[in-house]
Amino acid sequence: MAHVSNLISSDIEAYLASHQHKSLLRFLTCGSVDDGKSTLIGRLLYDSKMVFEDQLAALEKDSKKVGTQGGEIDFALLVDGLAAEREQGITIDVAYRFFSTDKRKFIVADTPGHEQYTRNMVTGASTADLAIILIDARKGVLTQTRRHSFLVSLLGIRHAVLAVNKMDLVGWSQEVFDNIVADYRAFASQIDLKDITAIPISGLQGDNITSRSTNAPWYTGPVLMEHLETVEIDEDRLRGQAFRMPVQWVNRPDLDFRGFAGTITSGSVAAGQQIRALPSGRTSTVTRIVTHDGDLKTAVAGQAVTLTLADEIDISRGDVIAVADQPPEVADQFEVNLVWMAGEAMLPGRSYWLKLGTKTVSAQVTHIKHKINVNTLEHTAAKTLELNEIAVCNVSTDQPVVFTPYAQDKDLGGFILIDRMTNATVAAGMVHFALRRSHNIHWQALDVSRDVRASSKGQKAAVLWFTGLSGSGKSTIANILEKKLVAGGRHTYLLDGDNVRHGLNRDLGFTDADRVENIRRVGEVAKLMADAGLIVIVSFISPFKAERDMARRLMPEGEFIEIFVDTPLDVAESRDVKGLYKKARAGQLKHFTGVDSPYEAPENPEIHIRNASGSAEAAADEVLDLLRARRII
Amino acid sequence: MQLKPVPVSAPPAISPERLTHLQRLEAESIHIMREVAAECERPVMLYSIGKDSAVMLRLAMKAFHPSKPPFPLMHVDTGWKFKAMYEMRDRTARELGLELIVHKNPEGVAQGINPFDHGSAVHTDVMKTQGLKQALDLHKFDAAFGGARRDEEKSRAKERIFSFRTAAHRWDPKNQRPELWRLYNARMSPGESIRVFPLSNWTELDIWQYILLESIPIVPLYFAAERPVVNRGGTLIMVDDDRMRLNPGEKPMMKKVRFRTLGCYPLSGAIESEADTLQAIIQEMLLTSTSERQGRLIDHDGAASMEKKKQEGYF
């Protein structure tokens, strides 16, 4: 249902013609739990006649039953959708609402106020052109106001409305309003929020929402709806920029047609235009802009099209087609803002999927420059990031990525990180710029290959990765195995946890973050040694599946062999060769695997040694059998 | 990276017209469908034959043109749809040259589940919810497009466009993946699946206006015509075939009626209407005072009923 217009009953065709040409504004509302956010949205829907009679009847019934307005209509109930929310009286997830006026159609993202749901606010903010920041006139600028405003600025929303709500409860005092606005502007200048429109309102009574309030003759600015109907939409700005289109899908119905389908993120494209494909840098000319409704002469930012090119250049999903003379940058190391959105902490060095535009690559956070306290804007040092924490970080990817700084273009500057194990979206990121060193360091192509080095030793290179609890017998088996290999004329090296920690990894402790870095370095060293043609034996507790998988991915298929020495904790603890369990139990040793730090057992190891009773000798032979079967030796 | 200089081309003429909201919605839906086609292994489009499905299908034809959509259509049939719906379904698949999978829960059929003896709740659960889960498992579909809109119902307003389901097809509203910008995370483990709602941001008016602009064929039942109906507690039910059980003394009467939503005919309430053109339907909808889902009998089981159904795997 849309708003009521006289044209609907008198001339439906004219009404439809005018509705068809409306623009679309997406905005976000944010405020603290009791600021009256849901009430304001309920009011916008109600005042633009978006509430049907049956909904109104249900609303009146619900207001009496569970309302917070003493039997009066509780507009918040119109929008608080989920049963769990109704019970708690709060909004726990992003909800989208729709209404329209004569001038525009609107999509509202209603996002929760309290701290633990920052990730939902970031979700709602990512697609918004404007943010309404609600303030309770009685309370003024709160910590939560600052947090929301910072997030609005972080997500690059260009227009903010400061809606000072519940003005009826402060007697429509201009002084109260002016003080709050002055307070807020002082804060906003620190976070680069420039376009702010402050409006005194009462969501409950409907003052200055769609019509001008008689209670505040001193206020001469626009009422809320008027402002929403006229503010600039981000897509208008993007159309003026250089042409970019990330390729989503290559369209090949037959041998004669090869089209590149995607949504134009900025600028415009025309048939005959010179383009450049990134990251390859190859150029060509657009021959057709194909759509189901016929070919277009030009297409602009926001349109989903299919382009054909004059030359057969290699372009696939994840590449970007751009105007030839102003291509975007390509890099594999970036400085970014990161919002961590998962319960499990972010660990630098751990490998995540990074999706930017239509490209998905492997990525690691290499360094946390500083965390930002969203309440005070203070910068603090950090080794890990917890849920809802925000930091400036360096990120490196395993392949070059085509990007644009986020401030210019959200579609080619915004990315998500995905956990490799759970597939959950764990972070939102915004690219600041590429780190210069990524332009300069290239892999040296070497003339003697790893296969040549290995075959000159009469073997194939491999990494034999032993994992298991402290005292499980890893090192015993690894030692026997190495002796047997060397006796057979093989070239080997044994990397042992304790030994590496005395040198290469002397700077690392036993926190989760340090354990990740420890294994990352060992994985890289093992890879270089395998490149040298060696059979590398690694004997590390390596408690986390993610890092073992990362080490596995460094190696070609079939050359990484995971050996799980599966000794139950009580057996390992009863052996306690180094006396470490005793210390850990006494609290003298923190972060000890199996005691107060987790061990994630491998799910599909190549070899699973249940070592509680068997001999180390037999276990080593089992590994040798597999190496023979795989023709490594 | 070093780039060869190329001759500077004159900037193309930019159309001064900004995109209309329908063009923006269309582009967003197409973008979503292409992401699924590119990232998922076995997508399927759930085709319910209604007006939203009709729009979704047109958008799919656009998204992959000149190729056909790279996925089949699937209709989870209850056996109780209107005859006109079956005709539309088969004609559409034939004319567009698309693969159509029809799944009817064989256990439900064997037990003779029907809306008269078992009531709307059991009928819907067995034939729709369980039938859908069966079909998705049987064909190992990892992504299923649905035509739901966020303006339809309060729990849908909070659902993501890519809505993740566990291997048991459950929706966990408190643990939804954050969904940012135009970036959709379609990664999942074996057995898990996603429901994808490309029409999330469309409203009922947008759907009708698009049908009008694009001349999309829809089931004639949406248009007012003389039809045989009985009045059941204020709800007009159409007597679509001789399986309709009439109460003692009840006689179908001819009334000029149409349907705002289509489902199983014994569960779909008609409204008396004169609207027999698209313009008239839109006019009637805009001037009407009750919301769209009111004609659906299954939504009235309690305030949070849709949320509960969705958690159990209902689309």
Interface residues (C-beta under 8 A of the other chain):
Chain A: M1 A2 V4 I8 S9 I12 E13 Y15 L16 H19 Q20 H21 K22 S23 L24 F52 E53 D54 Q55 A58 D62 V79 D80 G81 L82 A83 A84 R86 I92 D93 V94 A95 Y96 R97 F98 S100 K105 I107 R119 N120 V122 T123 S126 T127 I233 E235 D236 R239 Q248 W249 N251 R252 P253 F257 G259 A261 G262 T263 S268 V269 A270 Q273 Q274 R276 P279 G281 T283 V290 T291 H292 D293 T298 V300 G302 Q303 A304 T306 R317 V323 A324 D325 P327 E329 V330 M341 W353 K355 L356 T358 K410 D411 G414 F415 I416 I418 N423 A424 T425 A428 H439
Chain B: M1 L3 K4 P5 V6 P7 V8 S9 P11 P12 A13 I14 S15 R18 L19 T20 H21 L22 Q23 R24 L25 E26 A27 E28 I30 H31 R34 E35 A37 A38 M61 K62 A63 F64 H65 P66 S67 K68 R150 D151 K154 S155 A157 K158 P173 K174 Q176 R177 P178 E179 L180 W181 R182 L183 N185 R187 M188 S189 E192 S200 N201 T203 E204 L205 Q209 L212 L213 Q279 A280 I282 Q283 M285 L286 L287 T288 S289 T290 S291 Q294 A303 A304 E307 K308
